[in-house]
């Protein structure tokens, strides 16, 4: 398992980025939208939290072991780190195409762009921490906060389900809604992914320089 970077150690920066990324996206949408809180009995709230955590963990662990564990290390051993990061990231974006509710050129472009950038972000976290623990945490917290019934960010017309909190955005512009995939493919989310990638590049380079100095 260690040969594929499959260990679950987590760095302090992994915890910080896993909180800051969804917080950034939610705060920006709060600025342009409005929040509505749905009243539930305490038992239902606990059930939503538990089921949301299980859903988030399932996707976070399984997808990261596959893409940033096995696939990325096999590609790196055959070619190099650049290929190892890029190919799984593009595959990761295409793997989410079936989840689109409607298909448009703009929506597919946003999904491939955002999905590839997310894949690069998770890959950078894997290399920066020499473990998939940090990207599992990033992936799981993101899914828990943004994807499950804890919080829905949507237009009034696109409202669905019964989340604990519903954040209503006033515009149906695809740059805000992410078109047929949802706000994970929105421009706001893409900016969040890009900022996280920059932070991870800085962390990775700092770690590399530290290793050189200690060597």
C-alpha positions as CSV (number, residue, x, y, z in Angstrom):
1,X,0.0,0.0,0.0
2,X,2.8,2.4,0.8
3,X,4.2,1.9,-2.7
4,X,1.1,3.5,-4.0
5,X,1.2,6.3,-1.5
6,X,-1.8,4.8,0.3
7,X,-1.4,5.9,3.9
8,X,-3.8,8.1,5.9
9,X,-1.5,10.6,7.7
10,X,-2.9,14.1,7.6
11,X,-0.9,17.4,7.9
12,X,-2.0,20.6,9.6
13,X,-2.3,22.3,6.2
14,X,-4.6,19.5,5.0
15,X,-7.0,20.2,7.8
16,X,-6.8,24.0,7.1
17,X,-7.4,23.7,3.4
18,X,-10.2,21.2,3.8
19,X,-12.1,23.8,5.8
20,X,-11.0,27.0,3.9
21,X,-12.1,25.7,0.4
22,X,-15.8,25.1,1.1
23,X,-15.9,28.1,3.5
24,X,-14.6,30.3,0.6
25,X,-17.3,29.0,-1.8
26,X,-20.1,29.3,0.8
27,X,-19.1,32.8,1.9
28,X,-19.0,34.1,-1.7
29,X,-22.5,32.6,-2.5
30,X,-23.8,34.0,0.8
31,X,-22.7,37.5,-0.4
32,X,-24.7,37.2,-3.6
33,X,-27.5,35.0,-2.4
34,X,-29.7,34.4,0.7
35,X,-29.8,31.5,3.2
36,X,-32.9,29.6,4.3
37,X,-32.9,27.2,7.2
38,X,-35.4,24.4,7.3
39,X,-36.7,23.3,10.6
40,X,-36.3,19.6,11.5
41,X,-36.6,17.5,14.7
42,X,-33.3,16.9,16.3
43,X,-33.5,13.2,15.5
44,X,-33.8,14.0,11.8
45,X,-30.9,16.5,11.9
46,X,-28.7,13.8,13.5
47,X,-29.8,11.3,10.8
48,X,-29.0,13.8,8.0
49,X,-25.5,14.5,9.5
50,X,-24.7,10.8,9.9
51,X,-26.0,9.8,6.4
52,X,-24.2,12.8,4.9
53,X,-20.9,11.9,6.6
54,X,-21.2,8.3,5.3
55,X,-21.9,9.4,1.8
56,X,-19.0,11.9,1.9
57,X,-16.6,9.3,3.3
58,X,-17.5,6.7,0.7
59,X,-16.8,8.9,-2.2
60,X,-13.7,10.6,-0.6
61,X,-12.0,7.3,0.3
62,X,-12.8,5.1,-2.7
63,X,-12.2,7.8,-5.4
64,X,-8.9,8.9,-3.8
65,X,-7.6,5.4,-3.4
66,X,-8.4,4.7,-7.1
67,X,-7.3,8.0,-8.7
68,X,-4.6,9.4,-6.4
69,X,-3.5,6.0,-5.1
70,X,-3.2,3.3,-7.7
71,X,-3.6,5.2,-11.0
72,X,-1.3,8.1,-10.3
73,X,1.5,5.9,-9.0
74,X,1.3,3.5,-11.9
75,X,1.5,6.4,-14.4
76,X,4.3,8.0,-12.5
77,X,6.3,4.7,-12.6
78,X,5.8,4.5,-16.4
79,X,6.2,8.1,-17.4
80,X,6.6,11.1,-14.9
81,X,4.7,13.1,-12.3
82,X,3.3,15.6,-14.8
83,X,1.6,12.8,-16.8
84,X,0.6,11.1,-13.6
85,X,-1.2,14.2,-12.4
86,X,-2.8,15.2,-15.6
87,X,-4.3,12.0,-17.0
88,X,-6.1,10.9,-13.8
89,X,-7.4,14.4,-13.4
90,X,-8.9,14.5,-16.9
91,X,-10.3,11.0,-16.3
92,X,-11.7,12.2,-13.0
93,X,-13.6,15.0,-14.7
94,X,-15.0,12.7,-17.4
95,X,-16.1,10.2,-14.8
96,X,-18.6,12.8,-13.5
97,X,-20.2,13.5,-16.8
98,X,-23.0,10.9,-16.2
99,X,-24.0,13.0,-13.1
100,X,-25.0,16.0,-15.3
101,X,-28.8,16.6,-15.3
102,X,-28.7,18.4,-18.6
103,X,-26.0,18.5,-21.3
104,X,-24.9,21.8,-23.0
105,X,-21.6,22.8,-24.5
106,X,-21.0,25.4,-21.8
107,X,-22.0,23.0,-19.0
108,X,-19.7,20.2,-20.3
109,X,-16.8,22.7,-20.7
110,X,-17.3,23.9,-17.1
111,X,-17.5,20.4,-15.7
112,X,-14.3,19.2,-17.5
113,X,-12.5,22.4,-16.5
114,X,-13.5,22.2,-12.9
115,X,-13.2,18.4,-12.6
116,X,-9.7,18.4,-14.1
117,X,-8.7,21.2,-11.7
118,X,-10.1,19.4,-8.8
119,X,-8.2,16.3,-9.8
120,X,-5.0,18.3,-10.0
121,X,-5.7,19.8,-6.6
122,X,-6.2,16.3,-5.0
123,X,-3.0,15.1,-6.8
124,X,-1.0,18.0,-5.5
125,X,-2.3,17.3,-2.0
126,X,-1.2,13.7,-2.4
127,X,2.4,14.7,-3.4
128,X,2.7,17.5,-0.9
129,X,1.8,15.2,2.0
130,X,3.3,12.0,0.5
131,X,0.0,10.4,1.4
132,X,-3.6,10.3,0.2
133,X,-4.8,11.2,3.7
134,X,-4.9,14.9,3.0
135,X,-6.8,14.6,-0.3
136,X,-9.2,12.2,1.3
137,X,-9.9,14.8,3.9
138,X,-10.2,17.6,1.3
139,X,-12.6,15.4,-0.8
140,X,-14.7,14.2,2.2
141,X,-15.2,17.7,3.8
142,X,-16.0,19.2,0.5
143,X,-18.6,16.6,-0.3
144,X,-20.0,16.8,3.3
145,X,-20.4,20.6,3.2
146,X,-21.4,21.1,-0.5
147,X,-22.8,17.9,-2.0
148,X,-25.0,16.3,0.7
149,X,-28.3,17.4,2.3
150,X,-26.4,19.6,4.8
151,X,-26.4,22.5,2.3
152,X,-27.9,23.0,-1.1
153,X,-26.8,26.0,-3.2
154,X,-29.2,26.5,-6.0
155,X,-31.6,28.9,-7.8
156,X,-35.2,29.2,-6.7
157,X,-36.3,27.2,-9.8
158,X,-33.7,24.5,-9.2
159,X,-34.4,23.9,-5.6
160,X,-34.5,20.2,-4.7
161,X,-34.8,17.9,-1.7
162,X,-35.0,19.0,1.9
163,X,-31.5,20.2,3.1
164,X,-30.8,21.7,6.5
165,X,-29.7,24.9,4.9
166,X,-30.7,26.1,1.4
167,X,-28.6,28.9,-0.1
168,X,-30.6,30.6,-2.9
169,X,-28.7,32.4,-5.6
170,X,-30.6,35.0,-7.7
171,X,-29.1,34.3,-11.1
172,X,-29.3,31.3,-13.4
173,X,-26.1,32.2,-15.2
174,X,-24.1,29.1,-15.8
175,X,-21.0,30.6,-14.4
176,X,-22.8,30.7,-11.0
177,X,-24.9,27.6,-11.3
178,X,-22.3,25.3,-13.0
179,X,-25.0,24.5,-15.6
180,X,-26.2,20.8,-15.5
181,X,-23.7,19.6,-12.9
182,X,-24.3,22.2,-10.1
183,X,-22.2,24.7,-8.2
184,X,-19.2,22.4,-8.0
185,X,-18.6,23.4,-11.6
186,X,-19.3,27.1,-11.1
187,X,-16.8,29.8,-11.6
188,X,-16.7,30.5,-7.9
189,X,-15.8,26.9,-7.1
190,X,-13.2,27.0,-9.9
191,X,-11.5,30.0,-8.3
192,X,-11.5,28.2,-5.0
193,X,-9.9,25.1,-6.6
194,X,-7.3,27.3,-8.3
195,X,-6.4,29.1,-5.0
196,X,-6.1,25.8,-3.2
197,X,-3.8,24.5,-6.0
198,X,-1.5,27.5,-5.6
199,X,-1.3,26.9,-1.9
200,X,-0.5,23.2,-2.5
201,X,2.2,24.1,-5.0
202,X,3.8,26.4,-2.5
203,X,3.6,23.7,0.2
204,X,5.1,21.0,-2.1
205,X,8.0,23.2,-3.2
206,X,8.7,24.2,0.4
207,X,8.8,20.5,1.4
208,X,11.1,19.7,-1.6
209,X,13.5,22.6,-0.6
210,X,13.5,21.4,3.0
211,X,14.4,17.9,1.9
212,X,17.3,19.2,-0.2
213,X,18.6,21.3,2.7
214,X,18.4,18.4,5.1
215,X,20.0,16.1,2.6
